[in-house]
């Protein structure tokens, strides 16, 4: 059985390709799913890519990951900046968790400069568009290989 990596996406990520392409790129959400599946497969993993606009659902997925010792690539979207519930769920991780952002939050509005998740993540990758997910998947695989 191929080991899984959960790729969890928060609000508005399902609108990739049509939502502010000048900020988030022109790749669709389906394209993101395909890219994650390809990269994870090359690394010997299965990417299970999910997206929700519901904070509670994202928290439940992080609980599932913690309970199953599943590694996570997490793009919390807007929840990044204020969801202490999400931060507390991420803090319960039992495997690597890489926070990823398509844009560089530090080059945007000031309210985006704070991540409540970053302090409990294994690392953060931001500003590389869809390629950030590939970097995050590779970082997870490397951490798993050296643990």
N, C-alpha and C positions, 0 to 999 in steps of 0.2 A: 504494500500500500504506500503510495507516494505521500510524504509528509506535506501538510498544508501550511500556508501562510495566509492569514486573513488580511485583506486589503479593504479597510473600512473608510468610507467617505461620508462626510456630513452634508449639511444643507447646501442645496443648489449645485452640487457636483454632477448630478444627473443631467444638468442643462449645458454641460460642456459642448463646445462647438457653436452654440448659439448665444450663450451668455458672455457678453463683453469679450469677444475674441481678441481684442487688442491687449487685454490683461491676461486672459486665461488660455489663449491659443485657439486654434481652429479644429483641433482633434475632438471628435465626439466622445461621449461617454462610452459608446460601444468600442470605439478605437482604443480608449484607455483600458477597457477590460481585455481586449485582444492583446495589447502590448504587455500588460501584466502577466497574462497567461503564457505568452511566448517566453518572456524573460524568466519567469519562475520555472517553466519547464526546462529551459537551458541549464538552470541551476539545480535541477533535480527535485523541484518542489511543485506543488499545485497551488496556484493563486485562487483563492475564493474571494471575489471582488463583490462588495456590497455597497449600497448607497441608501441613505435615509435622510429625510428632513426632520426626523423625530429624535429629539435629544435622548428620550428614555430608551428608544430602541438601540441607539448607538451605545449607551451605557450597558444595556443587556448584552450586546455583542462583546463588549470589553470584559464583562463578567464571564461569558462563555470562553473567551480566550484565556483568561486567568485560570479558570477551573480546568481547562484542557491543556495548559502549558503551551498554548499556540502563539507563535510569533505574530506580530501585527505591524502593518504599515498603516498609519492613521493620518488621514487628512480631515481634521475636525471642522474645516470650513469656519464659519463665523463663531462656532462654539469655542474655538481656540481662545478667544479673547475674554470670555466671561463665565464659562461653564465649570464651576467648581465641582459639580456632580461628575462631569466627564473627567476632570482632573483626578478626582478621588478614585474613579473606576480605573483609570490608566495607572495609578499608583499601585494598584493591586496586581500588576502584571507579574507573570512567572516565567516569561520568555522575553526576548528582545522586542522593543516597541520603538519604531522609528516614526517620528512626526514628519509629515511632508506637506509642502505648500507649493502650488504651481507658480505663484508670483512671489516676489520678495516683499514680505510684509513691512520691512523696515524702510522700503522705498515708497511706501504708500501712506495713507492717512494715519495720523498719530494713534488713533484707537487700535489700529492693527499691530502696533509695535510690541504689545504685550501678549505673550502666550502663557496661559495658566497650565498648559500641558507640558511645556518644554522641560521643566524641572524634574519631571518624573519619567520622561522618555529616555531611551538609550541614546538618542541623538535626534537632530533636526536637520532636514534638507529643505532648502527653500530657494525659489527663484530660477529653477531650471525647467519650468514647464512640465510637460508630460514626462520628460527625461528624469525628473526627480523621483518618479516612482521606480524607474529602473535602478537608479542609484540606491534608493531605499531597500529594494529587494536584494540587491547585491550586498548591502551592509548587513541585512538580517542574515543572509546565508553565511557571510564571513564570521559574524558573531557566533552563529550556531556551530560552525566548523571549529572554532577555537575555544568553545566552552566545554 
